[in-house]
Amino acid sequence: MGDSLTTYDELNEDIQFTEDETKALLKLSEKEILILILSEMKKQTELISKN
């Protein structure tokens, strides 16, 4: 369980948005947000699987 928290902390440090990016994200629909989240989860899962 400690490993997953460490992984989250590392990812969290990399997630930073500019003001314009934040405004654009806030305009997205719920479906678009879910698609973005699932896409990022897939990318992270692939990266973790390679390690």
N, C-alpha and C positions, 0 to 999 in steps of 0.2 A: 504494500500500500504506500509506503514511503517513496518508492520509485515513481509511482504515478503522480504524486504530489510534486516531486522534483521536476518531472517532465512538464507538468502544468506550469510551474514557476518559470521554467526556461521559455516555454511558448508565450506565456503572458508578457515576459519582458520584450519579446519581439513584436507584439501586437500594439502598434501605435498608429493613430490616425491623425491626419492633418484636419484642420477645421473644415475645409471643403469636403474631404472624404466623410467626415462625421455627418455633415449636412446631407450629403448624398445618401448615406446609409439610413438616415432617419426618414427619408422619403420613400423607402422601399416598402412593398407590401409584405404581409406576413409570409406569403408563399415564397417570395424572392429571398427573404431573410433565411427561411428554412433551407432553401436550395444552397445558399452561400455557406451556411453552417455545415450542411452535409458534405459539400464539396471540400471544405477545409478539413473536416474530420477524415475524409477519405485520403487526402494528401498526407495528413499526419500519420495515419495508420500505415500507409505505404512507407513513409520515412522510418517509422519505428520498426517495421518489419524488416527493413534492410539492415538494421543494426543488429 
